[in-house]
Amino acid sequence: MFQFNVTSDACVKCGKCIPVCTIHEVNRDEVTSPRGFLDLLNAYQRGDLELDKNAKNIFESCFLCTNCTSVCPNDLPVDMVIEQVRNDIRKKFGLAWYKKLAFFLLRNRNIMDVLARFGYMFQTCGFKMVEKQKSMYLRDFPIIKMDRLFPSLAKKTFLNSHPDVVYHGGKGKVGIFIGCLANYMYTDVGKALLEILKELQIDAYLIKQQKCCGAPQYFTGDFDSVDALAKFNIQYIESFKDELDAIIIPEATCSAMIKEDYAKFFHDQPEWKERAEAISPHIFMATEYLEKKTNLAEILATKARKSEVVTYHDPCHARKMQGVWREPRNLISQNYTIKEMSDPNRCCGFGGVTMQTGNYRFAKAAGLPKAAMIKETGAQYVSAECSACRMQLGDAMHGQKVDVIFKNPIELIAKALREG
């Protein structure tokens, strides 16, 4: 059952969506544009379009960046209907085996933890390690057959590296929902967040039973997995939300999924929709909470200014979905010089699991302009509060030989505190 019914008549053909559409930028075909998607979605809802392999390829080419919805005068939710169609595609065609494996592991973190340890031990045997980016270079990898940079696994996960509660003085207490990429790969993000909370004397609760937020499965159409993961996380957060000041998330995608998309996903399950809406006010992106609810900016202002230049990329799930973009800039600018890209709001081209595997050529093409923009700024660092953007931009910069270091804003802030 569709939550949203879109019709071709609802589109006023103003064309505002075309120049901002990420897939249309790299594949200039009216079919793979918001208006093209809209016509096909309308035909599918009427029963006039069969979900054959051609339709599957078209619907899976959307980056779900929400650029079209942000400029649409009628607020047509094209991206959300595509997500629902992808669930029908998954039911008809199934999932590739490596997606099934990945989603199984994300639902079973104990097994994932064990395999991650083995993966850390053996990754240097099969891949070229790129130490500066803490990544590994995959060339003609037999599972996905791609030539790209991929984040390397950490020796020990973030959640398994610290106690359940890290006491810092009791001036506040927050839960940390770390996200899968930061838990298994970009573990310095969590370490930096703990450093900041220590400076603020805020106790950190690692809420270690947390499961994957479900975003990778949601964008792929595996709604069965989303249903299970979302219900678990909602119940888990309900059990302690009133005992903490907030649950903070240093990942735009995870935060948007829990704060915004859970309620939309449960549109046809009223009880769970209400419960999702009830936990939403407790969820904050990490920089959003630190900038609005603490005196971190004042503390940073007392630290030494650095000569280093940072350029900031706005993740789609931060600026467009949650309105978070000023907060990280305000915190970073206390100690670094920010030089904006020509279009910081342009999608980096990550686009989810399917885009990174079966449609990687589109993701690679979408990343090239962002790598060029980053290089033009002359910055030493590029920052974004999103590990998916980090993976995508790291790959794009590596391919274009752009020598700029990626840091989550949380890492840059902790660095300023540490060296100030």
C-alpha positions as CSV (number, residue, x, y, z in Angstrom):
1,M,0.0,0.0,0.0
2,F,1.5,3.3,-1.0
3,Q,1.6,6.1,1.5
4,F,1.9,8.7,-1.2
5,N,-0.2,8.9,-4.4
6,V,1.5,11.0,-7.0
7,T,0.0,12.0,-10.3
8,S,1.4,13.6,-13.5
9,D,-1.3,16.3,-13.1
10,A,0.2,17.4,-9.8
11,C,3.5,18.3,-11.6
12,V,3.3,21.8,-13.0
13,K,6.2,21.1,-15.3
14,C,8.1,24.1,-14.0
15,G,11.4,22.3,-14.5
16,K,13.0,23.4,-11.3
17,C,13.9,19.9,-10.4
18,I,15.9,19.1,-13.6
19,P,19.1,21.2,-12.9
20,V,19.3,20.0,-9.3
21,C,18.7,16.3,-10.0
22,T,21.8,14.3,-9.3
23,I,21.1,11.4,-11.7
24,H,20.1,13.8,-14.5
25,E,23.4,15.5,-14.1
26,V,25.3,12.3,-14.9
27,N,22.7,10.6,-17.2
28,R,20.9,13.3,-19.2
29,D,17.8,11.4,-20.1
30,E,14.3,12.7,-19.3
31,V,13.4,9.2,-18.1
32,T,15.9,9.4,-15.3
33,S,14.8,12.8,-14.1
34,P,12.2,13.7,-11.5
35,R,9.6,14.3,-14.1
36,G,10.4,11.1,-15.8
37,F,10.2,9.2,-12.5
38,L,6.9,10.9,-11.8
39,D,5.3,9.7,-15.0
40,L,6.6,6.2,-14.5
41,L,5.4,6.1,-10.9
42,N,2.0,7.3,-12.0
43,A,1.8,4.6,-14.6
44,Y,2.9,2.0,-12.1
45,Q,0.3,3.1,-9.5
46,R,-2.4,2.9,-12.2
47,G,-1.3,-0.6,-13.1
48,D,-0.1,0.4,-16.6
49,L,3.6,-0.3,-16.0
50,E,5.0,-3.7,-15.4
51,L,8.1,-3.9,-13.1
52,D,10.4,-5.5,-15.6
53,K,14.2,-5.3,-15.6
54,N,14.1,-2.1,-17.5
55,A,11.8,-0.4,-15.0
56,K,13.9,-1.9,-12.2
57,N,17.1,-0.3,-13.6
58,I,15.4,3.1,-13.9
59,F,13.9,3.2,-10.4
60,E,17.2,2.0,-9.0
61,S,19.1,4.9,-10.7
62,C,17.7,7.6,-8.4
63,F,20.2,8.8,-5.8
64,L,17.3,9.6,-3.3
65,C,19.1,12.9,-2.7
66,T,15.8,14.8,-2.2
67,N,17.0,17.7,-4.3
68,C,13.8,17.6,-6.4
69,T,11.5,17.6,-3.4
70,S,13.3,20.6,-1.8
71,V,12.6,22.8,-4.9
72,C,9.2,21.4,-6.0
73,P,6.5,24.0,-5.6
74,N,4.0,21.2,-4.9
75,D,6.3,19.2,-2.5
76,L,5.8,16.0,-4.5
77,P,7.5,13.2,-2.6
78,V,9.0,11.4,-5.6
79,D,11.9,10.0,-3.5
80,M,9.6,8.3,-1.0
81,V,7.4,6.7,-3.6
82,I,10.6,5.4,-5.3
83,E,11.6,3.8,-2.0
84,Q,8.2,2.1,-1.8
85,V,8.5,0.9,-5.4
86,R,11.9,-0.6,-4.6
87,N,10.3,-2.7,-2.0
88,D,8.0,-4.2,-4.8
89,I,11.1,-4.6,-6.9
90,R,12.8,-6.5,-4.1
91,K,9.8,-8.8,-3.7
92,K,9.8,-9.6,-7.4
93,F,13.5,-9.9,-8.2
94,G,15.0,-10.6,-4.8
95,L,18.3,-9.2,-3.5
96,A,21.8,-9.9,-4.7
97,W,23.5,-12.4,-2.4
98,Y,26.0,-9.9,-1.1
99,K,23.2,-7.5,-0.2
100,K,21.4,-10.3,1.7
101,L,24.7,-11.1,3.5
102,A,25.3,-7.5,4.4
103,F,21.8,-6.9,5.6
104,F,21.8,-10.2,7.6
105,L,25.0,-9.0,9.4
106,L,23.6,-5.6,10.1
107,R,20.7,-7.3,11.8
108,N,23.0,-9.6,13.9
109,R,25.7,-7.4,15.3
110,N,27.4,-10.2,17.4
111,I,28.1,-12.1,14.2
112,M,29.2,-8.9,12.5
113,D,31.6,-8.2,15.3
114,V,33.3,-11.5,14.9
115,L,33.6,-11.3,11.2
116,A,34.9,-7.7,11.5
117,R,37.7,-8.9,13.6
118,F,38.7,-11.5,11.0
119,G,38.3,-8.9,8.3
120,Y,40.7,-6.6,10.1
121,M,43.3,-9.4,10.4
122,F,43.1,-10.4,6.7
123,Q,42.3,-7.2,4.9
124,T,46.0,-6.3,4.4
125,C,46.4,-9.7,2.6
126,G,44.0,-8.9,-0.2
127,F,43.9,-5.2,-0.6
128,K,46.3,-2.3,-1.0
129,M,46.1,-0.2,2.2
130,V,46.0,3.6,1.8
131,E,47.1,4.7,5.3
132,K,46.5,8.5,4.9
133,Q,42.8,7.9,4.3
134,K,42.7,4.8,6.6
135,S,41.2,3.0,3.6
136,M,41.9,0.1,1.3
137,Y,42.1,0.1,-2.5
138,L,39.9,-2.5,-4.2
139,R,40.8,-3.3,-7.7
140,D,38.6,-5.8,-9.7
141,F,37.2,-7.1,-6.4
142,P,35.4,-10.3,-7.4
143,I,32.2,-9.7,-5.4
144,I,31.3,-6.3,-6.8
145,K,33.9,-5.9,-9.6
146,M,34.9,-2.3,-8.9
147,D,38.0,-0.2,-8.8
148,R,37.7,2.0,-5.8
149,L,38.8,3.2,-2.4
150,F,36.9,1.6,0.5
151,P,37.2,2.3,4.3
152,S,39.3,-0.3,6.1
153,L,38.0,-2.1,9.2
154,A,39.2,-1.0,12.6
155,K,41.1,-3.4,14.9
156,K,38.3,-3.1,17.5
157,T,34.8,-1.6,17.1
158,F,34.0,1.6,18.9
159,L,31.2,0.1,21.0
160,N,33.5,-2.8,22.1
161,S,36.4,-0.4,23.0
162,H,34.7,1.4,25.8
163,P,32.5,0.7,28.9
164,D,28.7,1.0,28.8
165,V,28.9,4.4,30.5
166,V,31.9,6.8,30.3
167,Y,31.6,9.2,33.2
168,H,32.9,12.7,32.7
169,G,31.6,14.6,35.7
170,G,27.8,14.4,35.6
171,K,27.0,17.9,34.3
172,G,24.8,16.1,31.7
173,K,24.2,12.7,30.2
174,V,23.7,11.8,26.6
175,G,23.3,8.6,24.7
176,I,25.5,7.9,21.7
177,F,24.0,6.2,18.6
178,I,27.3,5.7,16.7
179,G,26.2,4.3,13.4
180,C,27.6,1.2,11.7
181,L,30.3,2.9,9.6
182,A,31.7,4.8,12.6
183,N,31.4,1.7,14.8
184,Y,33.4,-0.6,12.4
185,M,35.5,1.7,10.3
186,Y,35.7,5.3,11.2
187,T,36.1,4.7,14.9
188,D,38.0,8.0,15.5
189,V,34.7,9.8,15.2
190,G,33.4,8.1,18.4
191,K,36.7,8.7,20.2
192,A,36.6,12.3,19.3
193,L,33.0,12.6,20.5
194,L,34.1,11.2,23.8
195,E,36.9,13.8,24.0
196,I,34.4,16.6,23.5
197,L,32.0,15.2,26.1
198,K,34.9,14.9,28.6
199,E,35.7,18.6,28.0
200,L,32.0,19.5,28.7
201,Q,31.9,17.1,31.6
202,I,28.9,15.3,30.1
203,D,28.6,11.6,30.8
204,A,28.3,9.3,27.7
205,Y,26.0,6.3,27.6
206,L,27.0,4.1,24.7
207,I,23.6,2.3,24.5
208,K,25.4,-0.8,23.3
209,Q,22.4,-2.9,22.2
210,Q,21.7,-0.4,19.3
211,K,21.2,-2.0,15.9
212,C,21.7,-0.6,12.4
213,C,19.2,2.3,11.9
214,G,17.9,0.5,8.8
215,A,18.8,3.2,6.2
216,P,20.8,1.0,3.8
217,Q,17.9,-1.5,3.8
218,Y,15.3,1.3,3.4
219,F,16.9,2.8,0.3
220,T,17.4,-0.7,-1.2
221,G,13.8,-1.8,-0.6
222,D,14.3,-4.4,2.0
223,F,11.3,-3.3,4.1
224,D,11.2,-6.5,6.1
225,S,14.6,-5.7,7.6
226,V,13.6,-2.1,8.2
227,D,10.5,-3.1,10.0
228,A,12.5,-5.4,12.4
229,L,15.4,-2.9,13.0
230,A,13.2,0.1,13.5
231,K,10.9,-1.6,16.0
232,F,13.9,-2.8,18.0
233,N,15.6,0.6,18.1
234,I,12.3,2.4,19.0
235,Q,11.7,0.0,21.9
236,Y,15.3,0.3,23.0
237,I,15.3,4.1,22.9
238,E,11.9,4.2,24.7
239,S,13.5,2.2,27.6
240,F,15.9,5.0,28.5
241,K,15.1,8.2,26.6
242,D,13.6,10.0,29.6
243,E,16.7,9.3,31.7
244,L,19.0,11.1,29.3
245,D,19.2,14.7,28.1
246,A,19.4,13.5,24.5
247,I,20.5,10.8,22.1
248,I,23.2,12.3,19.8
249,I,24.3,10.8,16.5
250,P,27.4,11.9,14.6
251,E,25.9,10.6,11.3
252,A,23.4,12.5,9.2
253,T,21.9,9.4,7.6
254,C,21.4,7.5,10.8
255,S,19.9,10.6,12.5
256,A,17.5,11.3,9.6
257,M,16.4,7.7,9.5
258,I,15.5,7.6,13.2
259,K,14.3,11.1,13.6
260,E,12.4,11.5,10.3
261,D,12.0,8.3,8.3
262,Y,10.8,5.9,11.0
263,A,7.5,7.7,11.3
264,K,7.1,7.9,7.5
265,F,7.9,4.2,7.2
266,F,5.3,3.2,9.7
267,H,2.5,5.3,7.9
268,D,0.3,2.2,7.9
269,Q,1.1,1.0,11.4
270,P,-0.5,3.8,13.6
271,E,0.9,2.5,16.9
272,W,4.5,2.4,15.7
273,K,4.1,5.7,13.8
274,E,3.1,7.3,17.1
275,R,6.0,5.7,19.0
276,A,8.4,6.8,16.3
277,E,7.2,10.4,16.5
278,A,7.5,10.3,20.3
279,I,11.2,9.5,20.3
280,S,12.0,12.0,17.5
281,P,12.4,15.0,19.8
282,H,15.1,13.2,21.7
283,I,17.3,12.6,18.6
284,F,19.9,15.2,17.6
285,M,22.8,15.2,15.2
286,A,25.9,15.6,17.3
287,T,27.0,19.1,16.1
288,E,23.3,20.2,16.4
289,Y,23.2,19.2,20.1
290,L,26.7,20.5,20.9
291,E,26.1,23.9,19.3
292,K,22.5,24.5,20.6
293,K,22.5,22.8,24.0
294,T,26.1,23.3,25.3
295,N,28.6,26.1,25.7
296,L,31.1,24.3,23.4
297,A,31.3,27.2,20.9
298,E,32.4,29.5,23.8
299,I,35.0,27.0,24.9
300,L,36.4,26.7,21.4
301,A,36.6,30.4,21.1
302,T,39.1,30.4,24.0
303,K,41.4,28.0,22.1
304,A,44.0,29.1,19.6
305,R,43.1,29.9,16.0
306,K,44.7,27.6,13.5
307,S,46.0,28.5,10.0
308,E,44.3,25.4,8.5
309,V,41.5,25.8,6.1
310,V,38.4,23.6,6.1
311,T,35.7,23.3,3.3
312,Y,32.4,21.8,4.4
313,H,30.1,19.5,2.4
314,D,26.4,19.4,3.4
315,P,25.1,15.8,3.5
316,C,21.7,15.5,1.9
317,H,20.3,14.0,5.1
318,A,21.6,16.8,7.3
319,R,20.7,20.1,5.5
320,K,17.7,19.0,3.4
321,M,16.0,16.6,5.8
322,Q,17.0,18.0,9.3
323,G,17.9,21.6,8.6
324,V,21.4,21.1,10.1
325,W,24.1,23.1,8.3
326,R,24.9,26.2,10.4
327,E,25.7,24.3,13.5
328,P,28.8,22.4,12.3
329,R,30.1,25.5,10.6
330,N,29.7,27.7,13.7
331,L,31.7,25.2,15.8
332,I,34.4,24.6,13.2
333,S,34.8,28.3,12.4
334,Q,35.9,29.0,16.0
335,N,39.3,27.5,15.3
336,Y,39.6,27.0,11.5
337,T,39.0,29.1,8.4
338,I,36.1,27.9,6.4
339,K,36.2,28.3,2.7
340,E,33.0,27.2,1.0
341,M,32.9,25.2,-2.2
342,S,31.1,26.6,-5.2
343,D,28.1,24.3,-4.3
344,P,28.5,22.8,-0.8
345,N,24.9,21.6,-1.0
346,R,25.4,19.4,-4.1
347,C,24.9,15.7,-3.5
348,C,28.2,13.8,-3.3
349,G,26.7,10.9,-5.2
350,F,26.8,8.1,-2.5
351,G,23.2,7.0,-3.2
352,G,23.0,3.9,-1.1
353,V,24.1,0.2,-1.5
354,T,22.6,-0.3,-5.0
355,M,24.3,2.8,-6.3
356,Q,27.6,1.9,-4.8
357,T,27.5,-1.6,-6.4
358,G,25.3,-2.2,-9.5
359,N,25.3,1.5,-10.5
360,Y,28.7,2.5,-9.3
361,R,29.4,4.2,-12.6
362,F,26.8,6.8,-11.7
363,A,28.2,7.3,-8.2
364,K,31.7,7.7,-9.6
365,A,30.5,10.3,-12.1
366,A,28.5,12.2,-9.5
367,G,31.6,12.3,-7.2
368,L,33.9,13.9,-9.8
369,P,32.4,17.5,-9.6
370,K,32.6,17.4,-5.8
371,A,36.2,16.4,-5.9
372,A,37.0,19.2,-8.3
373,M,35.1,21.7,-6.0
374,I,37.1,20.5,-3.0
375,K,40.4,20.9,-4.8
376,E,39.5,24.5,-5.9
377,T,39.1,25.6,-2.3
378,G,42.7,24.9,-1.5
379,A,41.6,23.5,1.9
380,Q,43.6,21.1,4.0
381,Y,40.5,19.4,5.2
382,V,37.0,18.6,3.9
383,S,34.4,17.8,6.4
384,A,30.9,16.4,6.6
385,E,28.9,14.8,9.4
386,C,28.2,11.7,7.4
387,S,30.4,8.5,7.0
388,A,28.6,7.7,3.7
389,C,29.7,11.0,2.3
390,R,33.1,10.4,3.7
391,M,33.4,7.1,1.8
392,Q,32.1,8.6,-1.4
393,L,34.2,11.7,-1.3
394,G,37.3,9.8,-0.2
395,D,37.0,7.6,-3.3
396,A,36.3,10.6,-5.6
397,M,39.3,12.5,-4.3
398,H,41.6,9.4,-4.4
399,G,40.6,8.8,-8.1
400,Q,41.3,12.5,-9.0
401,K,44.5,12.7,-6.9
402,V,43.0,15.5,-4.7
403,D,45.3,15.6,-1.6
404,V,42.8,16.8,1.0
405,I,42.1,15.0,4.3
406,F,38.5,14.1,5.3
407,K,37.5,14.7,8.9
408,N,34.1,14.5,10.5
409,P,33.4,17.9,12.2
410,I,33.5,16.1,15.5
411,E,37.1,15.1,14.8
412,L,38.1,18.6,13.9
413,I,36.5,20.0,17.0
414,A,38.3,17.5,19.2
415,K,41.6,18.3,17.5
416,A,41.1,22.0,18.3
417,L,40.4,21.2,21.9
418,R,43.4,18.9,22.1
419,E,45.8,21.2,20.5
420,G,44.4,24.5,21.9
